[in-house]
């Protein structure tokens, strides 16, 4: 099986551990990092991937284009208390710790950095927040695209922007990888929660394989469980398409503020 991660590369090791676990069960899964946006990926359009580590927004947007190709299987439940034992995550708005920015209102006319416009946590969730507050993208002085959450963090730290919205699980992992980041960054707002990015499957594989893989992920072996713990994950839970409708609704509302 061929699997692709469209998520941040700082968790690719975890997705590869999932692939290794399924390989131990006889499925032989190779996991690679996606190089393009899912909606622009010719391999996705050609149904050449079998498994996907994917944000809920492109999952739903692609589902509007091709309704019956992808199906979400499971999503992780993070162990930190803020996640409440549910398959959710946040969009953490961060600034440099030495800045004078402490609240959402302080971000007015600053330089906002986002990973890409196809991202829920990095872009459309912020657009939704603007809409909820009766604002538009003119609230920020300017916006710049970085190309990834980790690049957004680098842009903030090097002074290329004042603030950025980061997938909270990516930020959690970045802080585990480099604990000194906690002294360099400050979270001024946490937007959400939102439905957690799932592991999805191509429905081309059929119901029997789909159910078998879902059950396998719900009951990881000791080796995979150790990797889950290292990534701050309690366990996986089953999810379906309906769980991600709120993400699509927020995206639709975010478009009303332009950007």
N, C-alpha and C positions, 0 to 999 in steps of 0.2 A: 504493500500500500504506500501511496505517496501522500504525505501530509505537509501542509504549509502553515506557517505562522505569519499572520499579518500584524501581530502585536509587537511590543517593544522588544528589541534584541536582548535586553538585560535579563529576560526570563526565558530565553530560548533553551537554556540548559534544562529547565523544568519540562518544557514541551518535549524535548528530546528524551527525557526520562520517562515521560508518558509513552512515547513511541517505543522505547526499549522494553517497557513493561508489556505492552501489547505484543511486541515481538517474542517475548518469552512465552506468550500464550499461543504462538504459532502464526501470528498475522504478518510479521515482517514489515514493520512500519519505519519508513525513513522520513524524518522531519527536517525541513529546510526553512530558512528565513525568506519570506516573500520580499520581492524587490520592487514591486509596484503596488499602487492602490488596488484593492480587490475589484473595484468597479472598472478598472482599466486592465485587469489581468487576462490575457488571452487564454491562459491555461484554465482559469476558472470558467471563462466563457465556453471553452471547449470541453468542460466537465472532465478534466484530466487529473484533478486532485481528488483524493478520497476522504481525507480528514482535514479539518480546518480549526485553527486557533484564531478567532476572529472577533472583532468588536461587534456589539449588537446592532449598531447603526448600519454599517455596510451589509450585514447579514439581512436586515429588513429591506434596505434599499435594493439590494440585488434580488431579493424575493419578489419585489414589485415587478422587476424586469423578467425574471425567470421563476415563476411561482413554485414549482415543485422540484427544484434541484437540491436545495440544501435543507437540512433539518438539524436543529440544535439537539445535542445529546445530554450534556451535563455542563454545570458551571461550578467553579470552586466557591467554597465558603471560607472566608478568611478568619483567622483565629483572633485577631485583635478585637477588643471590646467594641470599638466604634462600629463594627460591621454587624453587630447584633445577632450573630449566628445565622445570617441570611446571605444568599448569593447576590450581594450588592457591592458597589464600590462608589467612590466619590471623585469629583473633580476638584483637586486641591489647588487653590490659587496661591502661588508662592511669590515671594519677593526676596531680595537680599536682606539678611538679618541686620545689616548696618544701615538700611534705608529708613526714611521717615514715614514709610507707608505701614499702617497698622490695621486699617479697616477697608471694606469694599469702597466706601466713599472716597477714601484717600487715593484710589486708583484713577480718579478722573483726570483726563488729559495726560496720562502716562503712556509709555510705549508698551503695548501688549504683544506678547510672543505666543504663537500657537504652532502646534506640530504640523497639522494639515487640515484642510477644510472638510475632509471626509471623516474626521474624528469626532466622536461624541464628547468625550471628556475634555479634549483639548480645544474644541471650537464650538460645536453646535450647542453644547450645554451652557457655554458662556453666552451665546446668542439668546438662548431661552431665558437665562437669568436677566439679560438686558430687557427682553420683552416683558417679563414679569414686573420689572421695576419701571416700566414706561419709558425706557431708554432705547437708544440704538447704538450702532458701532461708533458713532461720533462721540460717545462717552469717553473713549480713549483718544489720546492725542494722535496716535498712529498704531498700526498693527503690522507685524512682520511674521513671516513664515519661516520656521526653522527646519522642517523636514522630519522631526521626530521628538518625542518627549525628552529624551536624554540631551538632544541638541538644544531644546528649549531651556533646560536647566543650565547648560553651558553658556547659552546666550545671556541668561540672567546673571550668572556669576561673573562673566567677563564684561558686563556693563552694556551689552548690546540691546537690552530691553529692561524694563522695570518690573514686569510681572508676567506670569505664564500660568496656564491651567494645566495641571499634570494629573494623569491617571493615578489615583492614590496607591494602587498596588505597585505601579512602576516606581513611585516615589518611595514606598516602603522598601522595595528591593534596593534602590539606589542608596538608601540610608544604611541598609545592612552591608552593602558592598563598601561603603565609605562613611563610617559613622561621623566623620568630621563635617559632613554636609549639614548635619543638624545644627551646627554652630554658624553655618554660612547662609542658611535659608530660614525663612519664617512663613508659615501658612497664615494668610490673612482672611481666607474664606474657604469653606468646604461646601461645594455645591452638590446636592444630591440628598439621599442615595439614588443610584441608577442601577438597573439590572446588570449583573456581572457578565463580561464577555464569555461566551460559551466555547466549548468544543463542539463542532458541528460535523456532520457527515453528508456525503453525497448519497442521495436516495437511490442512485443507480446500483448501490451495493445490496439493496433489498432489505426486507424487514428482518430476516433471520440474523444477518450480520449486524444490522443496526441494534437489535435488541441484545445480542451477545456482547457487543462492544460497550453498550451502555451499562449492562450489568457488571462487566469487568471493571469499568471505571468507578462504579459505585462500591466495589469491593477490592481495593488495591492490595497488592502483596506488601510485605514488610519493607522491601527495598523502595518501592514507589512511595509508600507512606512516609519513609524517612525523608525523601526529597520534598514531599508536600510540606512536612514540618519545617524544613529548611526555607521554604518559600512563604512561610506564615499561613499555610492553608490547613484547615481542619479536615476537610473531606470534600468530595464532589456530591452534588445533588442533581437529580434529573430536572431538566427544564424543557419547555416547548416554545413554539413560535409566539404564543400569546404573551409570554413573559416579557417580550421585547417590543410590544406595541407602544408602551410609554416612551421608549427611545425615539421611535418614529414620530410620535405626536410632538415631542419636544423639538425634533428637527424641523417639522413643518412650521411650528410656531416661531422657531428661531429665524426662519427665512423672512419673516415679516419685518425684521429690523435691518434687512439688507446685509451687506458684507459678502 
